[in-house]
Amino acid sequence: MTPQDESLIPRIPVGEWADGAIDWLKANLSWLFDAFRTVMNFLVDNLTDLLLIVPALVAIPILALIALTLRSWKLAVGTVISFVLVLSMDQWETMMQTMALVLVATAFAVLIAVPLGVLASVNSTVSAIVKPVMDFMQTMPAFVYLIPAVTFFSIGVVPGIFATIIFALPPGVRMTELGIRQVDSETVEAGEAFGATPWQILRGIQLPLAVPTIMAGVNQVIMLALSMAVVAGMVGADGLGKEVVQAISTQNLALGVEAGLSVVVLAVFLDRLTAALGNPGEYRTSLIALGQRAIAQRATTTV
C-alpha cells in the first residue's frame, strides 16, 4: 500500500481488538476454561483408557462385528484387514487416542449443533443470524482456531478438542436445519389438521423424517473433527496427529506414511458406520436388515 493509500484508508486494528477480547475472556472467564479443561481431560483420558484396556486382537473382531451389524460383511472384512494393518505398523495406540479425541469432540459438537439447527429451522431470525456465523466458522483456516485455543488452555489435548469442536460444528447446524426444512409441508399440515402442537409436530414428524439428513451432518462433523484432530497434533494432542507432526519435523517419511494411512483407515471406518446409521434400510446384508427380514417373514408365515 502506498503512503497516499494509507492516508486515505486508515488502518483498522481488528487484530488488536481480537487480542483484547481474548485477554478479557481469559481474565474474566478463567473458571469456565478451567472447568472445560478438567472435563475434557477426564473424558478423553478415560475413553482412551477404555479403548486401550481391550487387547487389540479382541477389539478388532468387536469393531468388525459392529460393522457387520450396521453395514455389511464387506465392511466387516475390510475392518479386520485394515485394523490388523494398523496394528502391524505399531499405530494402534495412537489411533485409539485419536479416536477418543474425535468421539469426544464430535459428541460435544453434535450436542451444540442439533439443538441450534432445530432452533434455526423454526425461527427465521435465528436462521438469519446463524448462517453468516457458520459461514465465518467454516471458511476460517483451521490453523487459526489453534491460536485462541492455546491461549486459553496452553498445550495438550484440550486446545485440540476446543479447536476441533469449533471447526467441526457448522455442518451439523446446517444439515439439521436443512433436514427439518425439507420435510414435506403436506405431512406437517396433516399433523396440524389432527390438532398436533408445534412441539409434537417437531418431535413426531419433522425430526424422524429429517434423521437421514441430520446423520449426514453428523458424518461431516466426524470427518472434520478427524481432520482437525490431526492438525491438533501441532499443539501437543496425543494421537496420529502428533505422529504426523513428528514425521514432518524429523523428515521421517516412513512414520508419516504409516500415521497418514492409519488416519485414512479410521476415517473410512467412522464414515461408513455413520452413513449406515443415517440410512439403515439401504444395507440389506447388515445383521439388522437380516433380522428385520426374518421377523417380517416369520410374521407373514404366522398370519
C-alpha positions as CSV (number, residue, x, y, z in Angstrom):
1,M,0.0,0.0,0.0
2,T,1.4,3.4,-1.0
3,P,1.6,6.3,1.5
4,Q,-1.2,8.0,-0.3
5,D,-3.4,4.9,0.1
6,E,-2.5,4.8,3.8
7,S,-3.6,8.4,4.3
8,L,-7.0,7.8,2.6
9,I,-7.7,4.5,4.3
10,P,-6.6,4.4,8.0
11,R,-5.6,1.1,9.5
12,I,-8.4,-0.7,11.4
13,P,-6.8,-2.6,14.3
14,V,-9.0,-5.7,14.1
15,G,-6.3,-7.9,15.3
16,E,-5.7,-5.7,18.4
17,W,-9.4,-5.8,19.2
18,A,-9.5,-9.6,18.9
19,D,-6.4,-9.8,21.1
20,G,-8.1,-7.5,23.7
21,A,-11.3,-9.6,23.6
22,I,-9.3,-12.8,24.2
23,D,-7.4,-11.2,27.1
24,W,-10.8,-10.1,28.6
25,L,-12.2,-13.6,28.2
26,K,-9.2,-15.1,29.8
27,A,-9.2,-12.7,32.7
28,N,-13.0,-12.9,33.4
29,L,-13.9,-16.5,32.4
30,S,-10.9,-18.4,33.6
31,W,-13.1,-20.5,35.8
32,L,-15.1,-21.7,32.8
33,F,-11.9,-22.6,30.9
34,D,-10.6,-24.4,33.9
35,A,-13.9,-26.4,34.1
36,F,-13.7,-27.2,30.4
37,R,-10.1,-28.3,30.7
38,T,-11.0,-30.6,33.6
39,V,-14.0,-32.2,31.9
40,M,-12.2,-32.7,28.6
41,N,-9.1,-34.2,30.2
42,F,-11.4,-36.6,32.2
43,L,-13.4,-37.7,29.2
44,V,-10.5,-38.1,26.8
45,D,-8.2,-39.9,29.3
46,N,-10.9,-42.3,30.5
47,L,-12.2,-43.0,27.0
48,T,-8.7,-43.6,25.8
49,D,-8.0,-46.0,28.7
50,L,-11.3,-47.8,27.9
51,L,-10.4,-48.2,24.3
52,L,-6.9,-49.5,25.1
53,I,-7.9,-51.7,28.0
54,V,-9.3,-54.2,25.5
55,P,-6.4,-56.0,23.7
56,A,-6.2,-55.1,20.0
57,L,-6.8,-58.7,18.9
58,V,-10.1,-58.7,20.8
59,A,-11.1,-55.2,19.9
60,I,-10.7,-55.8,16.1
61,P,-13.3,-58.6,16.0
62,I,-15.6,-56.4,18.1
63,L,-15.3,-53.5,15.7
64,A,-15.8,-55.9,12.8
65,L,-19.0,-57.2,14.4
66,I,-20.2,-53.6,14.8
67,A,-19.5,-53.0,11.1
68,L,-21.4,-56.2,10.2
69,T,-24.3,-55.3,12.4
70,L,-24.7,-51.8,11.0
71,R,-23.4,-52.0,7.4
72,S,-22.3,-55.2,5.6
73,W,-20.0,-58.2,5.7
74,K,-17.7,-56.3,3.2
75,L,-17.1,-53.5,5.7
76,A,-16.5,-56.1,8.4
77,V,-13.8,-57.9,6.4
78,G,-12.3,-54.6,5.4
79,T,-12.3,-53.5,9.1
80,V,-10.4,-56.7,10.1
81,I,-7.8,-56.3,7.3
82,S,-7.2,-52.5,7.7
83,F,-7.1,-52.6,11.5
84,V,-4.7,-55.5,11.5
85,L,-2.5,-53.4,9.2
86,V,-2.6,-50.5,11.6
87,L,-1.7,-52.9,14.4
88,S,1.2,-54.3,12.4
89,M,2.5,-50.7,11.9
90,D,2.5,-50.1,15.7
91,Q,-0.1,-47.3,15.3
92,W,-2.9,-49.0,17.3
93,E,-2.4,-47.0,20.5
94,T,-2.1,-43.7,18.7
95,M,-5.2,-44.5,16.6
96,M,-7.2,-45.2,19.8
97,Q,-6.0,-41.8,21.2
98,T,-7.2,-40.1,18.0
99,M,-10.5,-42.0,18.1
100,A,-11.1,-40.9,21.7
101,L,-10.4,-37.2,20.8
102,V,-12.7,-37.4,17.7
103,L,-15.5,-39.1,19.6
104,V,-15.5,-36.6,22.5
105,A,-15.2,-33.6,20.1
106,T,-18.0,-35.0,17.9
107,A,-20.3,-35.6,20.9
108,F,-20.0,-32.0,22.1
109,A,-20.3,-30.6,18.6
110,V,-23.5,-32.6,17.9
111,L,-24.9,-31.6,21.3
112,I,-24.5,-28.0,20.3
113,A,-25.2,-28.3,16.6
114,V,-28.5,-30.2,16.6
115,P,-30.4,-28.0,19.0
116,L,-29.1,-24.9,17.3
117,G,-30.1,-26.3,13.9
118,V,-33.6,-27.2,15.2
119,L,-34.0,-23.6,16.6
120,A,-32.8,-22.1,13.3
121,S,-35.3,-24.3,11.4
122,V,-38.3,-23.0,13.3
123,N,-37.2,-19.4,13.7
124,S,-36.2,-17.3,10.7
125,T,-34.5,-14.7,12.8
126,V,-32.2,-17.2,14.4
127,S,-31.5,-18.7,11.0
128,A,-30.5,-15.3,9.6
129,I,-28.1,-14.8,12.5
130,V,-26.7,-18.4,12.5
131,K,-26.0,-18.7,8.8
132,P,-23.3,-15.9,8.5
133,V,-21.7,-17.1,11.7
134,M,-21.5,-20.6,10.3
135,D,-20.1,-19.2,7.1
136,F,-17.4,-17.4,9.0
137,M,-16.6,-20.5,11.1
138,Q,-16.4,-22.8,8.1
139,T,-14.2,-20.6,6.0
140,M,-11.8,-19.6,8.7
141,P,-8.5,-21.6,8.2
142,A,-8.2,-24.5,10.6
143,F,-4.9,-23.4,12.0
144,V,-6.3,-20.1,13.2
145,Y,-8.5,-21.8,15.8
146,L,-5.4,-23.2,17.4
147,I,-4.3,-19.7,18.4
148,P,-7.1,-18.8,20.9
149,A,-7.2,-22.5,21.9
150,V,-3.6,-22.4,23.1
151,T,-4.1,-19.0,24.7
152,F,-7.0,-20.4,26.8
153,F,-5.7,-23.9,27.6
154,S,-1.9,-23.9,27.0
155,I,-0.7,-27.0,25.1
156,G,-2.1,-30.6,25.2
157,V,-5.2,-32.4,24.2
158,V,-7.7,-29.8,25.5
159,P,-6.9,-27.0,23.0
160,G,-7.0,-29.6,20.3
161,I,-10.6,-30.6,21.4
162,F,-11.6,-26.9,21.7
163,A,-10.4,-26.1,18.2
164,T,-11.9,-29.3,16.8
165,I,-15.4,-28.6,18.2
166,I,-15.5,-25.1,16.7
167,F,-14.1,-26.2,13.4
168,A,-16.5,-29.3,13.1
169,L,-19.7,-27.5,14.3
170,P,-21.1,-25.8,11.1
171,P,-22.1,-28.9,9.1
172,G,-24.1,-30.2,12.0
173,V,-26.1,-27.0,12.3
174,R,-26.6,-26.6,8.5
175,M,-27.7,-30.2,7.9
176,T,-30.1,-30.2,10.8
177,E,-31.8,-27.1,9.7
178,L,-31.9,-28.3,6.1
179,G,-33.3,-31.7,7.0
180,I,-36.2,-30.2,9.1
181,R,-37.0,-27.5,6.5
182,Q,-37.1,-30.1,3.7
183,V,-39.8,-32.2,5.4
184,D,-42.9,-32.3,3.1
185,S,-45.2,-29.4,4.0
186,E,-48.3,-31.6,3.4
187,T,-47.1,-34.0,6.0
188,V,-46.7,-31.2,8.5
189,E,-50.2,-29.8,7.5
190,A,-51.7,-33.2,8.1
191,G,-50.3,-33.2,11.7
192,E,-51.7,-29.7,12.2
193,A,-55.1,-30.8,10.9
194,F,-55.1,-33.6,13.6
195,G,-54.5,-30.9,16.3
196,A,-50.9,-31.6,17.0
197,T,-48.9,-28.8,18.7
198,P,-45.7,-27.4,17.1
199,W,-43.6,-29.4,19.6
200,Q,-45.5,-32.6,18.8
201,I,-45.0,-32.0,15.0
202,L,-41.3,-31.3,15.5
203,R,-40.8,-34.4,17.7
204,G,-43.1,-36.8,15.9
205,I,-42.9,-35.8,12.3
206,Q,-40.1,-33.4,11.3
207,L,-37.2,-34.9,13.4
208,P,-37.9,-38.5,12.4
209,L,-38.1,-37.6,8.7
210,A,-35.0,-35.5,9.0
211,V,-32.9,-38.2,10.6
212,P,-31.1,-39.2,7.3
213,T,-30.1,-35.6,6.6
214,I,-29.1,-35.0,10.3
215,M,-27.0,-38.1,10.2
216,A,-25.3,-36.9,7.1
217,G,-24.4,-33.8,9.0
218,V,-23.1,-35.9,11.9
219,N,-21.0,-37.7,9.3
220,Q,-19.5,-34.5,8.1
221,V,-18.9,-33.4,11.7
222,I,-16.9,-36.6,12.3
223,M,-14.8,-36.1,9.2
224,L,-14.0,-32.5,10.0
225,A,-13.2,-33.5,13.6
226,L,-10.8,-36.2,12.4
227,S,-9.1,-33.8,10.0
228,M,-8.7,-31.2,12.8
229,A,-7.6,-33.8,15.3
230,V,-4.5,-34.4,13.1
231,V,-3.9,-30.6,13.0
232,A,-4.3,-30.6,16.8
233,G,-1.1,-32.6,17.0
234,M,0.7,-29.3,16.4
235,V,-0.3,-28.2,19.9
236,G,0.6,-31.4,21.7
237,A,-2.5,-33.5,21.4
238,D,-1.6,-37.2,21.5
239,G,-2.5,-39.5,18.7
240,L,-1.9,-39.8,15.0
241,G,-1.6,-36.0,14.6
242,K,1.3,-35.9,16.9
243,E,2.9,-38.7,14.8
244,V,2.4,-36.7,11.6
245,V,3.9,-33.6,13.2
246,Q,6.9,-35.6,14.4
247,A,7.4,-37.1,11.0
248,I,7.4,-33.6,9.4
249,S,9.8,-32.2,11.9
250,T,12.3,-35.1,11.6
251,Q,11.6,-35.7,7.8
252,N,10.7,-39.3,8.7
253,L,8.8,-40.4,5.6
254,A,8.1,-43.9,6.9
255,L,6.5,-42.6,10.0
256,G,4.5,-40.1,8.1
257,V,3.1,-42.7,5.7
258,E,2.2,-45.1,8.5
259,A,0.4,-42.4,10.5
260,G,-1.3,-41.0,7.5
261,L,-2.5,-44.4,6.4
262,S,-3.8,-45.0,9.9
263,V,-5.8,-41.8,9.7
264,V,-7.3,-43.0,6.4
265,V,-8.3,-46.3,8.0
266,L,-10.0,-44.6,10.9
267,A,-11.7,-42.1,8.7
268,V,-13.2,-44.8,6.4
269,F,-14.4,-46.9,9.3
270,L,-16.2,-44.0,11.0
271,D,-17.5,-42.6,7.7
272,R,-19.1,-45.9,6.7
273,L,-20.6,-46.5,10.1
274,T,-22.2,-43.1,10.5
275,A,-23.6,-43.3,6.9
276,A,-25.2,-46.6,7.8
277,L,-26.8,-45.1,10.9
278,G,-28.4,-42.5,8.7
279,N,-29.9,-44.9,6.1
280,P,-30.1,-48.4,7.7
281,G,-32.5,-49.7,5.2
282,E,-30.0,-49.3,2.3
283,Y,-27.7,-52.0,3.6
284,R,-29.5,-55.3,3.1
285,T,-26.6,-57.5,4.2
286,S,-26.3,-56.0,7.7
287,L,-27.3,-58.1,10.6
288,I,-30.0,-55.5,11.5
289,A,-31.6,-55.8,8.0
290,L,-31.3,-59.6,8.0
291,G,-33.0,-59.7,11.4
292,Q,-35.8,-57.4,10.3
293,R,-36.5,-59.5,7.2
294,A,-36.5,-62.7,9.3
295,I,-39.0,-61.2,11.8
296,A,-41.2,-59.9,8.9
297,Q,-41.1,-63.3,7.2
298,R,-42.0,-65.1,10.4
299,A,-44.9,-62.7,11.0
300,T,-46.1,-63.4,7.4
301,T,-45.9,-67.1,7.9
302,T,-47.8,-67.0,11.2
303,V,-50.6,-65.0,9.6
